Amino acid sequence: MKYVCFELRKIFGAKYVWIIAAAMLALNCAVALYTANETKKTEMIPSDVAVDFFRLCADDPDTIRENYIVFMKNIAGQQSGEEGGGTPTSNTYSDTYPDMLFYALLNSTDTSFRTYGDDIEGVIKTAETNLYELDFSGTPHGSYAYRNQSEVIRAYTEARNNVRIGFEYPHGWGEYFAYDAVNIFILIVTLTAASTVFTSELGAGILPVIRATRRGRGATAAAKIAALTAVSAAVALIFALSTFAIFGISFGCSSPYNAIQVISGHRLDPHVISVGEYFAITLLLQVLSAVLLSLSVLAVSVVFGHFAATYIFGLGVIGVSFLLNGIFYNHANAAVRYFNIIATMNADGLFERYRSVNVFGFPVEYPIFIAAVFLLLSVLLAAVFALVYSRASSAERFGAHRALGRRLLGKKNGAGEGI
């Protein structure tokens, strides 16, 4: 544990890491606040006012129904020009916003909830039609195409039977999930921290001395990996949770126990999970992606041995991920669109509907497949770094001991710089 603490102190001791981390955190908060304010300008009704109205709808639906009937009669009378048909009551629920906006919001939300089952049934029927066509064309039942359509039917049948969308005004969560700029800042800070773990020792010229000591190889390598993993996870969580706090303060948050299908963009999500569970999954994917980037940079740093080269490599990884995530593809299941760090951190594209990858003829959902591959790559990169870092020739070890002896002797005699 003391070796891990030493590595943590070394990372936190680099002033430029603190400067970049503080600058990125401040910039992310500013961008998140700006995004939240701009989003609020497009709201039909402010979220706090809408929440009060929906709460009234749940507590006293009869009154709301009666008011709505009177409202529609006034509308009909106004349009027909009948005597007594005047302007509808405009401020029953708010002094600022007319009733028409409240009823429009209620109708759109209610319609969305009531037609959910029909939409899911449409997906199931489309998959059943696809299966019929595959059968007609003689496609083997053991093929990926056939199994994939069968999995679509299974997943959406389970969603149709088990998803229960609670009646409420959804707010806060959707705005937070839609904000993906935070991932850029997470990756930059992670990259900066990862670039210092190995190159700082090499640049200072003390690496041969460290590796020549009794625990200067395996134990030191493990400590570096553990410390960097902890730092990467902490960075991802700090940035994500601070962003969530900004959107939570700006919009408030609806129930975390409601089905994820209540959020716009997740209507065809086949997973039977709550909004809160999806939030936890997004945090895990952000942590996993940040750890993967940091370990890839750490593994490459032991080869390049130079801060600038290592940093450029990390920026290249981030840039390629942006490119793969942003390129237009002809079909929605293009694996390269989702199999990159940026798409994984954004998460919404992986969950908005059923998507799978062909693994030896079996369909495996993208979230499961990518999480497993990222975890495996992280372990392999950590192993590569540990093996390369621990390698040192006999001459290197002997030379390091001799250099250490000369420094100690010089320090004892008052000559030389010492260690």
Beta strands, then each sheet from edge to edge (+ up, - down):
strand 1: 356-359
strand 2: 362-365
sheet 1: 1+ 2-
end
